[in-house]
Amino acid sequence: MDSLSKVFHYSEAYMSFLIKKNTGLRFMKLITGLKMSDACEYLKNANMTIEKISELIGYNSSDHF
């Protein structure tokens, strides 16, 4: 959220408000949903291990994926 708010020159609180207002989701729920959407596409269309997919979508460990 910090990086995103700096890019748009908004406070984190206002950026959070805008995201919730426009998506209906809190920031972390939005990010998790996007990651899971990407993971589903990789699982359906790529011949990759779970470890590789979890790394590609931003998890430090496949255990957390």
Biopython code that builds the backbone (N, CA, C, O; Angstrom):
import numpy as np
from Bio.PDB.StructureBuilder import StructureBuilder

atoms = [
    (1, "MET", "N", (0.830, -1.178, 0.000)),
    (1, "MET", "CA", (0.000, 0.000, 0.000)),
    (1, "MET", "C", (0.882, 1.252, 0.000)),
    (1, "MET", "O", (0.558, 2.254, -0.638)),
    (2, "ASP", "N", (1.980, 1.178, 0.713)),
    (2, "ASP", "CA", (2.888, 2.317, 0.787)),
    (2, "ASP", "C", (3.372, 2.720, -0.608)),
    (2, "ASP", "O", (3.295, 3.892, -0.977)),
    (3, "SER", "N", (3.859, 1.772, -1.367)),
    (3, "SER", "CA", (4.371, 2.063, -2.720)),
    (3, "SER", "C", (3.272, 2.588, -3.626)),
    (3, "SER", "O", (3.474, 3.543, -4.376)),
    (4, "LEU", "N", (2.116, 1.963, -3.554)),
    (4, "LEU", "CA", (0.993, 2.373, -4.394)),
    (4, "LEU", "C", (0.545, 3.797, -4.073)),
    (4, "LEU", "O", (0.294, 4.591, -4.979)),
    (5, "SER", "N", (0.447, 4.113, -2.802)),
    (5, "SER", "CA", (0.015, 5.454, -2.416)),
    (5, "SER", "C", (1.038, 6.512, -2.834)),
    (5, "SER", "O", (0.665, 7.636, -3.172)),
    (6, "LYS", "N", (2.319, 6.160, -2.813)),
    (6, "LYS", "CA", (3.349, 7.102, -3.259)),
    (6, "LYS", "C", (3.273, 7.347, -4.766)),
    (6, "LYS", "O", (3.469, 8.472, -5.226)),
    (7, "VAL", "N", (2.990, 6.301, -5.522)),
    (7, "VAL", "CA", (2.873, 6.445, -6.976)),
    (7, "VAL", "C", (1.747, 7.419, -7.331)),
    (7, "VAL", "O", (1.902, 8.252, -8.224)),
    (8, "PHE", "N", (0.622, 7.314, -6.634)),
    (8, "PHE", "CA", (-0.531, 8.163, -6.933)),
    (8, "PHE", "C", (-0.579, 9.445, -6.103)),
    (8, "PHE", "O", (-1.488, 10.259, -6.265)),
    (9, "HIS", "N", (0.391, 9.620, -5.222)),
    (9, "HIS", "CA", (0.473, 10.817, -4.371)),
    (9, "HIS", "C", (-0.763, 10.998, -3.483)),
    (9, "HIS", "O", (-1.264, 12.109, -3.307)),
    (10, "TYR", "N", (-1.239, 9.877, -2.928)),
    (10, "TYR", "CA", (-2.337, 9.892, -1.969)),
    (10, "TYR", "C", (-1.829, 9.313, -0.660)),
    (10, "TYR", "O", (-0.835, 8.588, -0.636)),
    (11, "SER", "N", (-2.511, 9.635, 0.423)),
    (11, "SER", "CA", (-2.183, 8.988, 1.684)),
    (11, "SER", "C", (-2.624, 7.531, 1.599)),
    (11, "SER", "O", (-3.475, 7.179, 0.783)),
    (12, "GLU", "N", (-2.042, 6.692, 2.444)),
    (12, "GLU", "CA", (-2.432, 5.285, 2.459)),
    (12, "GLU", "C", (-3.906, 5.140, 2.821)),
    (12, "GLU", "O", (-4.602, 4.292, 2.261)),
    (13, "ALA", "N", (-4.378, 5.950, 3.739)),
    (13, "ALA", "CA", (-5.786, 5.873, 4.146)),
    (13, "ALA", "C", (-6.711, 6.210, 2.981)),
    (13, "ALA", "O", (-7.717, 5.532, 2.770)),
    (14, "TYR", "N", (-6.379, 7.245, 2.231)),
    (14, "TYR", "CA", (-7.227, 7.631, 1.100)),
    (14, "TYR", "C", (-7.130, 6.600, -0.021)),
    (14, "TYR", "O", (-8.132, 6.288, -0.666)),
    (15, "MET", "N", (-5.939, 6.074, -0.254)),
    (15, "MET", "CA", (-5.769, 5.036, -1.281)),
    (15, "MET", "C", (-6.599, 3.818, -0.916)),
    (15, "MET", "O", (-7.261, 3.234, -1.774)),
    (16, "SER", "N", (-6.567, 3.433, 0.349)),
    (16, "SER", "CA", (-7.356, 2.308, 0.830)),
    (16, "SER", "C", (-8.846, 2.566, 0.627)),
    (16, "SER", "O", (-9.585, 1.679, 0.199)),
    (17, "PHE", "N", (-9.276, 3.778, 0.935)),
    (17, "PHE", "CA", (-10.669, 4.166, 0.741)),
    (17, "PHE", "C", (-11.071, 4.048, -0.731)),
    (17, "PHE", "O", (-12.133, 3.508, -1.043)),
    (18, "LEU", "N", (-10.230, 4.548, -1.631)),
    (18, "LEU", "CA", (-10.541, 4.495, -3.060)),
    (18, "LEU", "C", (-10.629, 3.056, -3.578)),
    (18, "LEU", "O", (-11.513, 2.726, -4.368)),
    (19, "ILE", "N", (-9.717, 2.220, -3.133)),
    (19, "ILE", "CA", (-9.732, 0.821, -3.562)),
    (19, "ILE", "C", (-11.013, 0.143, -3.096)),
    (19, "ILE", "O", (-11.670, -0.548, -3.875)),
    (20, "LYS", "N", (-11.368, 0.334, -1.840)),
    (20, "LYS", "CA", (-12.586, -0.267, -1.285)),
    (20, "LYS", "C", (-13.825, 0.268, -2.002)),
    (20, "LYS", "O", (-14.739, -0.495, -2.315)),
    (21, "LYS", "N", (-13.858, 1.545, -2.256)),
    (21, "LYS", "CA", (-15.005, 2.173, -2.918)),
    (21, "LYS", "C", (-15.188, 1.638, -4.337)),
    (21, "LYS", "O", (-16.314, 1.389, -4.767)),
    (22, "ASN", "N", (-14.091, 1.462, -5.060)),
    (22, "ASN", "CA", (-14.174, 1.087, -6.468)),
    (22, "ASN", "C", (-14.185, -0.411, -6.736)),
    (22, "ASN", "O", (-14.609, -0.842, -7.808)),
    (23, "THR", "N", (-13.727, -1.206, -5.783)),
    (23, "THR", "CA", (-13.692, -2.655, -6.005)),
    (23, "THR", "C", (-14.612, -3.420, -5.061)),
    (23, "THR", "O", (-15.006, -4.552, -5.343)),
    (24, "GLY", "N", (-14.949, -2.792, -3.943)),
    (24, "GLY", "CA", (-15.726, -3.483, -2.925)),
    (24, "GLY", "C", (-14.876, -4.374, -2.040)),
    (24, "GLY", "O", (-15.395, -5.078, -1.173)),
    (25, "LEU", "N", (-13.560, -4.343, -2.262)),
    (25, "LEU", "CA", (-12.646, -5.199, -1.505)),
    (25, "LEU", "C", (-11.587, -4.370, -0.805)),
    (25, "LEU", "O", (-11.187, -3.307, -1.282)),
    (26, "ARG", "N", (-11.142, -4.873, 0.327)),
    (26, "ARG", "CA", (-9.993, -4.265, 0.979)),
    (26, "ARG", "C", (-8.744, -4.618, 0.177)),
    (26, "ARG", "O", (-8.738, -5.586, -0.583)),
    (27, "PHE", "N", (-7.696, -3.831, 0.351)),
    (27, "PHE", "CA", (-6.486, -3.965, -0.454)),
    (27, "PHE", "C", (-5.923, -5.383, -0.455)),
    (27, "PHE", "O", (-5.658, -5.940, -1.520)),
    (28, "MET", "N", (-5.740, -5.972, 0.723)),
    (28, "MET", "CA", (-5.138, -7.309, 0.793)),
    (28, "MET", "C", (-6.032, -8.369, 0.161)),
    (28, "MET", "O", (-5.530, -9.311, -0.452)),
    (29, "LYS", "N", (-7.350, -8.230, 0.300)),
    (29, "LYS", "CA", (-8.272, -9.174, -0.349)),
    (29, "LYS", "C", (-8.164, -9.043, -1.863)),
    (29, "LYS", "O", (-8.202, -10.045, -2.579)),
    (30, "LEU", "N", (-8.033, -7.835, -2.344)),
    (30, "LEU", "CA", (-7.880, -7.595, -3.780)),
    (30, "LEU", "C", (-6.591, -8.235, -4.293)),
    (30, "LEU", "O", (-6.605, -8.926, -5.312)),
    (31, "ILE", "N", (-5.492, -8.011, -3.602)),
    (31, "ILE", "CA", (-4.198, -8.581, -4.005)),
    (31, "ILE", "C", (-4.241, -10.103, -3.975)),
    (31, "ILE", "O", (-3.767, -10.757, -4.904)),
    (32, "THR", "N", (-4.807, -10.671, -2.910)),
    (32, "THR", "CA", (-4.903, -12.128, -2.807)),
    (32, "THR", "C", (-5.752, -12.694, -3.941)),
    (32, "THR", "O", (-5.407, -13.723, -4.522)),
    (33, "GLY", "N", (-6.853, -12.032, -4.253)),
    (33, "GLY", "CA", (-7.710, -12.477, -5.353)),
    (33, "GLY", "C", (-6.985, -12.451, -6.690)),
    (33, "GLY", "O", (-7.131, -13.370, -7.495)),
    (34, "LEU", "N", (-6.216, -11.417, -6.926)),
    (34, "LEU", "CA", (-5.447, -11.327, -8.170)),
    (34, "LEU", "C", (-4.386, -12.423, -8.247)),
    (34, "LEU", "O", (-4.180, -13.027, -9.300)),
    (35, "LYS", "N", (-3.719, -12.672, -7.129)),
    (35, "LYS", "CA", (-2.719, -13.736, -7.084)),
    (35, "LYS", "C", (-3.351, -15.098, -7.353)),
    (35, "LYS", "O", (-2.798, -15.905, -8.100)),
    (36, "MET", "N", (-4.506, -15.352, -6.747)),
    (36, "MET", "CA", (-5.165, -16.640, -6.922)),
    (36, "MET", "C", (-5.681, -16.810, -8.353)),
    (36, "MET", "O", (-5.673, -17.917, -8.893)),
    (37, "SER", "N", (-6.121, -15.732, -8.950)),
    (37, "SER", "CA", (-6.550, -15.777, -10.352)),
    (37, "SER", "C", (-5.379, -16.153, -11.257)),
    (37, "SER", "O", (-5.510, -16.998, -12.142)),
    (38, "ASP", "N", (-4.241, -15.518, -11.023)),
    (38, "ASP", "CA", (-3.037, -15.857, -11.790)),
    (38, "ASP", "C", (-2.636, -17.307, -11.546)),
    (38, "ASP", "O", (-2.284, -18.021, -12.486)),
    (39, "ALA", "N", (-2.686, -17.741, -10.300)),
    (39, "ALA", "CA", (-2.308, -19.113, -9.965)),
    (39, "ALA", "C", (-3.205, -20.117, -10.677)),
    (39, "ALA", "O", (-2.722, -21.136, -11.171)),
    (40, "CYS", "N", (-4.499, -19.840, -10.736)),
    (40, "CYS", "CA", (-5.427, -20.735, -11.432)),
    (40, "CYS", "C", (-5.075, -20.850, -12.904)),
    (40, "CYS", "O", (-5.112, -21.941, -13.472)),
    (41, "GLU", "N", (-4.738, -19.738, -13.516)),
    (41, "GLU", "CA", (-4.347, -19.764, -14.930)),
    (41, "GLU", "C", (-3.077, -20.592, -15.132)),
    (41, "GLU", "O", (-2.994, -21.388, -16.068)),
    (42, "TYR", "N", (-2.099, -20.406, -14.264)),
    (42, "TYR", "CA", (-0.874, -21.204, -14.356)),
    (42, "TYR", "C", (-1.168, -22.692, -14.176)),
    (42, "TYR", "O", (-0.636, -23.530, -14.904)),
    (43, "LEU", "N", (-2.012, -23.009, -13.210)),
    (43, "LEU", "CA", (-2.335, -24.410, -12.950)),
    (43, "LEU", "C", (-3.059, -25.051, -14.134)),
    (43, "LEU", "O", (-2.834, -26.222, -14.440)),
    (44, "LYS", "N", (-3.924, -24.290, -14.796)),
    (44, "LYS", "CA", (-4.683, -24.824, -15.927)),
    (44, "LYS", "C", (-3.862, -24.913, -17.204)),
    (44, "LYS", "O", (-4.009, -25.858, -17.980)),
    (45, "ASN", "N", (-3.001, -23.934, -17.418)),
    (45, "ASN", "CA", (-2.389, -23.775, -18.732)),
    (45, "ASN", "C", (-0.876, -23.934, -18.799)),
    (45, "ASN", "O", (-0.297, -23.818, -19.879)),
    (46, "ALA", "N", (-0.236, -24.192, -17.690)),
    (46, "ALA", "CA", (1.223, -24.298, -17.712)),
    (46, "ALA", "C", (1.646, -25.596, -17.031)),
    (46, "ALA", "O", (0.975, -26.097, -16.130)),
    (47, "ASN", "N", (2.730, -26.100, -17.470)),
    (47, "ASN", "CA", (3.271, -27.317, -16.873)),
    (47, "ASN", "C", (4.365, -26.915, -15.885)),
    (47, "ASN", "O", (5.557, -27.087, -16.140)),
    (48, "MET", "N", (3.916, -26.368, -14.738)),
    (48, "MET", "CA", (4.849, -25.888, -13.720)),
    (48, "MET", "C", (4.550, -26.550, -12.387)),
    (48, "MET", "O", (3.433, -27.003, -12.135)),
    (49, "THR", "N", (5.555, -26.597, -11.552)),
    (49, "THR", "CA", (5.364, -27.123, -10.203)),
    (49, "THR", "C", (4.650, -26.073, -9.342)),
    (49, "THR", "O", (4.644, -24.881, -9.651)),
    (50, "ILE", "N", (4.059, -26.555, -8.267)),
    (50, "ILE", "CA", (3.425, -25.655, -7.299)),
    (50, "ILE", "C", (4.459, -24.680, -6.749)),
    (50, "ILE", "O", (4.159, -23.506, -6.530)),
    (51, "GLU", "N", (5.659, -25.162, -6.530)),
    (51, "GLU", "CA", (6.725, -24.307, -6.010)),
    (51, "GLU", "C", (7.011, -23.149, -6.967)),
    (51, "GLU", "O", (7.159, -22.007, -6.531)),
    (52, "LYS", "N", (7.089, -23.435, -8.271)),
    (52, "LYS", "CA", (7.369, -22.404, -9.263)),
    (52, "LYS", "C", (6.207, -21.417, -9.355)),
    (52, "LYS", "O", (6.424, -20.208, -9.443)),
    (53, "ILE", "N", (4.986, -21.923, -9.337)),
    (53, "ILE", "CA", (3.806, -21.053, -9.412)),
    (53, "ILE", "C", (3.743, -20.143, -8.193)),
    (53, "ILE", "O", (3.493, -18.945, -8.322)),
    (54, "SER", "N", (3.967, -20.704, -7.018)),
    (54, "SER", "CA", (3.914, -19.869, -5.803)),
    (54, "SER", "C", (4.976, -18.781, -5.847)),
    (54, "SER", "O", (4.739, -17.662, -5.391)),
    (55, "GLU", "N", (6.135, -19.098, -6.389)),
    (55, "GLU", "CA", (7.202, -18.097, -6.539)),
    (55, "GLU", "C", (6.784, -17.006, -7.541)),
    (55, "GLU", "O", (6.991, -15.819, -7.291)),
    (56, "LEU", "N", (6.208, -17.409, -8.651)),
    (56, "LEU", "CA", (5.801, -16.447, -9.679)),
    (56, "LEU", "C", (4.736, -15.465, -9.199)),
    (56, "LEU", "O", (4.736, -14.300, -9.596)),
    (57, "ILE", "N", (3.835, -15.935, -8.349)),
    (57, "ILE", "CA", (2.765, -15.052, -7.905)),
    (57, "ILE", "C", (3.102, -14.277, -6.634)),
    (57, "ILE", "O", (2.284, -13.505, -6.135)),
    (58, "GLY", "N", (4.325, -14.490, -6.110)),
    (58, "GLY", "CA", (4.788, -13.620, -5.036)),
    (58, "GLY", "C", (4.844, -14.212, -3.652)),
    (58, "GLY", "O", (4.996, -13.472, -2.680)),
    (59, "TYR", "N", (4.725, -15.525, -3.522)),
    (59, "TYR", "CA", (4.859, -16.133, -2.209)),
    (59, "TYR", "C", (6.303, -16.549, -1.994)),
    (59, "TYR", "O", (6.975, -16.999, -2.923)),
    (60, "ASN", "N", (6.772, -16.398, -0.775)),
    (60, "ASN", "CA", (8.144, -16.781, -0.440)),
    (60, "ASN", "C", (8.300, -18.281, -0.300)),
    (60, "ASN", "O", (9.405, -18.811, -0.412)),
    (61, "SER", "N", (7.198, -18.961, -0.056)),
    (61, "SER", "CA", (7.237, -20.395, 0.168)),
    (61, "SER", "C", (5.962, -21.021, -0.357)),
    (61, "SER", "O", (4.885, -20.436, -0.239)),
    (62, "SER", "N", (6.076, -22.213, -0.939)),
    (62, "SER", "CA", (4.869, -22.901, -1.413)),
    (62, "SER", "C", (3.987, -23.322, -0.243)),
    (62, "SER", "O", (2.795, -23.563, -0.431)),
    (63, "ASP", "N", (4.554, -23.414, 0.968)),
    (63, "ASP", "CA", (3.746, -23.734, 2.149)),
    (63, "ASP", "C", (2.720, -22.651, 2.434)),
    (63, "ASP", "O", (1.631, -22.946, 2.925)),
    (64, "HIS", "N", (3.054, -21.398, 2.131)),
    (64, "HIS", "CA", (2.135, -20.292, 2.373)),
    (64, "HIS", "C", (1.130, -20.134, 1.242)),
    (64, "HIS", "O", (0.094, -19.492, 1.411)),
    (65, "PHE", "N", (1.434, -20.716, 0.096)),
    (65, "PHE", "CA", (0.546, -20.677, -1.052)),
    (65, "PHE", "C", (-0.620, -21.600, -0.794)),
    (65, "PHE", "O", (-1.506, -21.726, -1.640)),
]
sb = StructureBuilder()
sb.init_structure("model")
sb.init_model(0)
sb.init_chain("A")
sb.init_seg("    ")
for serial, (resi, resn, name, xyz) in enumerate(atoms, 1):
    if name == "N":
        sb.init_residue(resn, " ", resi, " ")
    sb.init_atom(name, np.array(xyz, "f"), 0.0, 1.0, " ", f" {name:<3s}", serial, name[0])
structure = sb.get_structure()
